[in-house]
Amino acid sequence: MLAYLLFFINASLVFINSALMSLIICLLALFKLILPIKIFRHWITYSANKIMWLWATINGVILRVTNNVEWDIKGVEGLSQDGWYLLISNHRSWTDIVVLCCVFKDSIPMPKFFLKQQLLYVPFIGMACWALDMPFMRRYSREYLLRNPEKRGQDLHTTRRSCAKFKHTPTTVVNYVEGTRFTAEKHAKSKAGYQYLLQPKSGGIAYTLAAMGEQFDHIIDVTIGYPDNRIQPFKDLLMGKMKRIVVDVELLPVDERVTGDYFNDKKYKRQFQLWLDDVWQGKDAKLDKIYQPLPHQSETEMTSTQSNHTL
């Protein structure tokens, strides 16, 4: 009964926090729209990022108070709020977003997400993301480009132009390379060859590197696991049942393996896909260690856990 009461309280507080902070950022966005002065816009973006930091901090406090979590964090040394980073991560649960914000909010710049152009027109969300200077991108389908070859390369050019503002402002760009949350059903369909991961989608991360690659100091490779809460980590977090969170961080160089013409150079494209597969194989091995059964946990329990849907 207490767990369900905590669920209601935590969910309500997180919702109120998110709604309030989004509203404040939207109000800032209106001022940014009305007064398009460069210095003023810079101040608005700075303020919006601070509000996003406050949102992450409040969420962390809410959930830490009701969960006795053992944090196992490795590899965050050497990060800086004055750096430029591409952050890639596995994606098992909605909890991942909360965890990333809690772990990195004081270590690196607040994250930016590449968003589809259509999201710009979604009420509140579009304006809030615009105020935060998140880049909106327009991707053309293969079929569209075949019909309109003059548009080839225009989407990348537009994205590079929208990212130009980051040249003088430290930035973290987040990319969930799998493109969706992990579930047993998706894993079975993917046939990717990984035990704990879905097939990584190379196009999205290659697109980010093509737009901003020369600006990044490092790629932050994050592996997140919930060893004792694998079935429903987000629900368990809201119910105060989260026990242990593992965050393994590895800094990867931005070198010739990840800088090239992915869209026109077939040799480089294959090289990049092999690099990404190596990264994902290493991540899968880390997760295998994280999810090793405890001495008291039976093989049947492990099999049951792996087959359940993950929130």
C-alpha positions as CSV (number, residue, x, y, z in Angstrom):
1,M,0.0,0.0,0.0
2,L,2.8,2.4,0.9
3,A,4.5,1.7,-2.4
4,Y,1.4,2.7,-4.4
5,L,1.1,5.9,-2.3
6,L,4.7,6.7,-3.1
7,F,4.0,6.1,-6.7
8,F,1.1,8.6,-6.7
9,I,3.1,11.2,-4.8
10,N,6.3,10.9,-6.8
11,A,4.5,10.8,-10.2
12,S,2.4,13.9,-9.1
13,L,5.5,15.8,-7.9
14,V,7.5,15.0,-11.1
15,F,4.6,16.0,-13.3
16,I,4.1,19.3,-11.4
17,N,7.9,20.0,-11.6
18,S,8.0,19.3,-15.3
19,A,4.9,21.3,-16.1
20,L,6.0,24.4,-14.1
21,M,9.6,24.4,-15.5
22,S,8.2,24.0,-19.0
23,L,5.9,26.9,-18.5
24,I,8.7,29.2,-17.3
25,I,10.9,28.2,-20.3
26,C,8.0,28.9,-22.6
27,L,7.6,32.4,-21.2
28,L,11.3,33.0,-21.7
29,A,10.8,31.7,-25.3
30,L,8.2,34.4,-25.9
31,F,10.6,37.1,-24.8
32,K,13.2,35.6,-27.0
33,L,10.8,35.7,-29.9
34,I,9.7,39.3,-29.3
35,L,13.1,40.7,-28.7
36,P,15.5,39.1,-31.2
37,I,18.6,40.8,-29.9
38,K,21.7,38.6,-29.9
39,I,22.9,39.4,-26.4
40,F,19.4,39.1,-25.0
41,R,18.9,35.8,-26.8
42,H,22.1,34.5,-25.3
43,W,20.9,35.4,-21.8
44,I,17.5,33.7,-22.4
45,T,19.2,30.5,-23.5
46,Y,21.5,30.6,-20.5
47,S,18.5,31.1,-18.2
48,A,16.6,28.3,-19.9
49,N,19.5,25.9,-19.4
50,K,19.6,26.9,-15.7
51,I,15.9,26.1,-15.4
52,M,16.5,22.8,-17.0
53,W,19.2,22.1,-14.5
54,L,16.8,23.1,-11.7
55,W,14.2,20.7,-13.2
56,A,16.8,17.8,-13.1
57,T,17.9,18.7,-9.6
58,I,14.3,18.8,-8.2
59,N,13.5,15.4,-9.9
60,G,16.6,13.9,-8.4
61,V,15.7,15.2,-4.9
62,I,12.2,13.9,-5.2
63,L,13.3,10.4,-6.2
64,R,16.3,10.1,-3.9
65,V,14.2,10.9,-0.8
66,T,11.9,7.9,-1.5
67,N,14.5,5.5,-2.8
68,N,17.4,4.0,-0.9
69,V,19.6,3.7,-4.0
70,E,23.1,2.3,-4.2
71,W,24.8,4.3,-7.0
72,D,27.7,2.6,-8.8
73,I,29.2,5.3,-11.1
74,K,32.4,4.9,-12.9
75,G,34.4,7.0,-15.4
76,V,33.0,10.5,-14.9
77,E,36.5,11.9,-14.0
78,G,37.9,14.4,-16.5
79,L,34.6,15.8,-17.7
80,S,34.0,19.5,-17.8
81,Q,31.1,21.9,-18.1
82,D,33.3,23.9,-20.5
83,G,33.6,21.0,-23.0
84,W,31.7,19.8,-26.1
85,Y,30.5,16.3,-26.0
86,L,28.4,13.7,-27.9
87,L,26.8,11.4,-25.4
88,I,25.6,8.0,-26.5
89,S,23.8,5.5,-24.3
90,N,21.8,2.3,-24.2
91,H,18.1,2.9,-23.6
92,R,16.3,0.5,-21.3
93,S,13.8,2.7,-19.5
94,W,12.3,6.2,-19.1
95,T,14.4,6.1,-15.9
96,D,17.5,6.6,-18.1
97,I,16.6,10.3,-18.7
98,V,16.3,11.0,-15.0
99,V,19.6,9.1,-14.3
100,L,21.6,10.9,-17.0
101,C,20.4,14.3,-15.7
102,C,21.2,13.4,-12.1
103,V,24.7,12.0,-12.9
104,F,25.8,14.6,-15.4
105,K,24.0,17.9,-14.6
106,D,27.1,19.2,-12.7
107,S,29.8,17.6,-14.9
108,I,28.9,18.6,-18.4
109,P,26.7,21.2,-20.2
110,M,23.0,20.5,-20.1
111,P,22.0,18.1,-22.9
112,K,20.6,19.0,-26.3
113,F,18.6,16.7,-28.4
114,F,18.3,16.7,-32.2
115,L,14.6,17.1,-32.8
116,K,12.4,16.6,-35.9
117,Q,11.2,19.9,-37.5
118,Q,7.6,19.0,-36.8
119,L,8.2,19.2,-33.0
120,L,8.8,22.9,-33.3
121,Y,5.0,23.4,-33.7
122,V,4.0,21.2,-30.7
123,P,2.5,23.5,-28.0
124,F,4.8,24.2,-25.1
125,I,7.3,21.5,-26.1
126,G,8.4,23.2,-29.3
127,M,8.8,26.6,-27.7
128,A,10.6,25.2,-24.7
129,C,13.1,23.3,-26.9
130,W,13.6,26.4,-29.1
131,A,14.3,28.5,-26.1
132,L,16.9,25.9,-25.0
133,D,18.5,26.2,-28.5
134,M,17.9,22.6,-29.3
135,P,18.6,22.1,-33.1
136,F,15.6,21.2,-35.2
137,M,16.4,19.0,-38.2
138,R,14.5,18.1,-41.3
139,R,15.3,14.7,-42.7
140,Y,14.2,13.8,-46.3
141,S,13.3,10.2,-47.1
142,R,15.1,8.2,-49.8
143,E,12.1,8.3,-52.0
144,Y,11.7,12.1,-51.6
145,L,15.4,12.6,-52.6
146,L,15.0,10.4,-55.7
147,R,12.1,12.6,-56.8
148,N,13.9,15.8,-55.8
149,P,17.7,15.3,-56.2
150,E,18.3,19.0,-55.8
151,K,17.4,18.6,-52.1
152,R,20.2,16.2,-51.4
153,G,22.5,17.5,-48.7
154,Q,20.2,20.3,-47.8
155,D,19.0,18.7,-44.6
156,L,22.6,18.4,-43.4
157,H,23.4,22.0,-44.4
158,T,20.3,23.2,-42.4
159,T,21.4,21.2,-39.4
160,R,24.9,22.6,-39.5
161,R,23.6,26.1,-39.7
162,S,21.4,25.6,-36.7
163,C,24.3,24.1,-34.8
164,A,26.6,27.1,-35.6
165,K,25.5,28.7,-32.3
166,F,27.2,25.9,-30.4
167,K,30.7,26.9,-31.7
168,H,31.1,29.4,-28.8
169,T,28.8,27.7,-26.2
170,P,29.8,24.4,-24.5
171,T,27.3,21.8,-25.5
172,T,26.3,18.2,-24.9
173,V,24.3,16.4,-27.6
174,V,22.5,13.2,-26.6
175,N,21.9,10.3,-29.0
176,Y,20.1,7.1,-28.0
177,V,21.7,5.0,-30.7
178,E,19.1,2.2,-30.6
179,G,16.4,4.6,-31.4
180,T,13.9,3.1,-29.0
181,R,13.6,1.6,-25.5
182,F,14.7,-2.0,-25.0
183,T,12.0,-4.6,-24.6
184,A,12.1,-8.4,-24.8
185,E,9.7,-8.2,-27.8
186,K,11.9,-5.7,-29.7
187,H,15.0,-7.7,-28.8
188,A,13.5,-10.9,-30.2
189,K,12.6,-9.2,-33.5
190,S,15.9,-7.4,-34.0
191,K,18.0,-10.5,-34.1
192,A,20.9,-8.2,-33.5
193,G,23.3,-10.6,-31.9
194,Y,23.5,-8.7,-28.6
195,Q,22.3,-10.2,-25.3
196,Y,21.1,-7.0,-23.7
197,L,20.9,-4.4,-26.5
198,L,19.0,-3.7,-29.7
199,Q,20.7,-3.1,-33.0
200,P,22.4,0.3,-33.0
201,K,21.3,2.7,-35.8
202,S,24.4,4.2,-37.3
203,G,22.6,6.8,-39.4
204,G,21.5,9.0,-36.5
205,I,24.9,9.2,-34.8
206,A,26.7,9.6,-38.1
207,Y,24.3,12.5,-38.9
208,T,25.2,14.2,-35.6
209,L,28.9,13.8,-36.2
210,A,28.6,15.1,-39.8
211,A,26.9,18.2,-38.5
212,M,29.1,18.9,-35.4
213,G,31.9,16.3,-35.4
214,E,34.8,18.9,-35.5
215,Q,33.3,20.6,-32.4
216,F,33.2,17.6,-30.1
217,D,36.1,17.0,-27.6
218,H,35.0,13.5,-26.9
219,I,32.2,11.0,-27.3
220,I,30.8,10.0,-23.9
221,D,29.8,6.3,-24.1
222,V,27.3,5.6,-21.2
223,T,26.1,2.2,-20.2
224,I,23.2,2.1,-17.7
225,G,21.9,-0.9,-15.8
226,Y,19.4,-1.7,-13.0
227,P,20.6,-5.0,-11.7
228,D,17.8,-5.5,-9.1
229,N,15.0,-3.7,-10.9
230,R,15.2,-5.0,-14.5
231,I,11.5,-5.8,-15.0
232,Q,10.0,-2.3,-14.4
233,P,12.7,0.2,-13.4
234,F,10.6,3.3,-13.9
235,K,7.7,2.0,-11.9
236,D,10.0,0.8,-9.2
237,L,11.7,4.2,-9.1
238,L,8.4,5.9,-8.5
239,M,7.3,3.3,-6.0
240,G,10.5,3.8,-3.9
241,K,11.7,0.3,-4.8
242,M,14.9,1.1,-6.8
243,K,17.9,-0.6,-5.2
244,R,20.9,-0.1,-7.4
245,I,21.8,1.9,-10.4
246,V,25.0,1.3,-12.4
247,V,26.4,4.0,-14.7
248,D,29.6,3.1,-16.6
249,V,31.1,6.0,-18.5
250,E,33.9,5.7,-21.1
251,L,35.4,8.6,-23.0
252,L,36.0,7.8,-26.7
253,P,38.1,9.9,-29.0
254,V,36.8,11.8,-32.0
255,D,39.2,10.5,-34.5
256,E,39.4,9.2,-38.1
257,R,37.1,6.3,-37.3
258,V,34.2,8.6,-36.7
259,T,34.9,11.6,-38.9
260,G,34.2,11.1,-42.6
261,D,31.6,11.3,-45.3
262,Y,29.1,8.7,-44.1
263,F,26.5,9.5,-46.7
264,N,28.7,9.5,-49.8
265,D,31.7,7.3,-49.0
266,K,30.7,3.7,-48.9
267,K,34.1,2.5,-47.6
268,Y,33.9,5.0,-44.7
269,K,30.3,4.1,-44.0
270,R,31.3,0.4,-43.6
271,Q,34.2,1.4,-41.4
272,F,31.9,3.5,-39.2
273,Q,29.4,0.7,-38.8
274,L,32.1,-1.7,-37.7
275,W,33.3,0.9,-35.2
276,L,29.8,1.3,-33.8
277,D,29.4,-2.5,-33.6
278,D,32.6,-2.7,-31.6
279,V,31.3,-0.1,-29.2
280,W,28.1,-2.0,-28.8
281,Q,29.8,-5.3,-28.3
282,G,31.8,-3.7,-25.5
283,K,28.7,-2.3,-24.0
284,D,26.9,-5.7,-24.2
285,A,29.9,-7.2,-22.3
286,K,29.6,-4.6,-19.6
287,L,25.9,-5.3,-19.2
288,D,26.6,-9.0,-18.9
289,K,28.8,-8.3,-15.9
290,I,26.3,-5.9,-14.4
291,Y,23.5,-8.4,-14.7
292,Q,25.3,-11.4,-13.4
293,P,23.0,-13.3,-11.1
294,L,23.4,-12.8,-7.4
295,P,24.4,-15.9,-5.3
296,H,20.8,-16.3,-4.0
297,Q,19.2,-15.7,-7.4
298,S,18.2,-18.9,-9.4
299,E,18.6,-19.4,-13.1
300,T,14.8,-19.6,-13.4
301,E,14.5,-16.1,-11.9
302,M,17.1,-14.7,-14.3
303,T,15.3,-16.2,-17.3
304,S,12.0,-14.8,-16.1
305,T,13.5,-11.4,-15.6
306,Q,15.0,-11.3,-19.1
307,S,11.7,-12.2,-20.7
308,N,9.6,-9.4,-19.1
309,H,8.7,-6.1,-20.7
310,T,10.8,-3.2,-19.5
311,L,9.3,0.2,-18.9
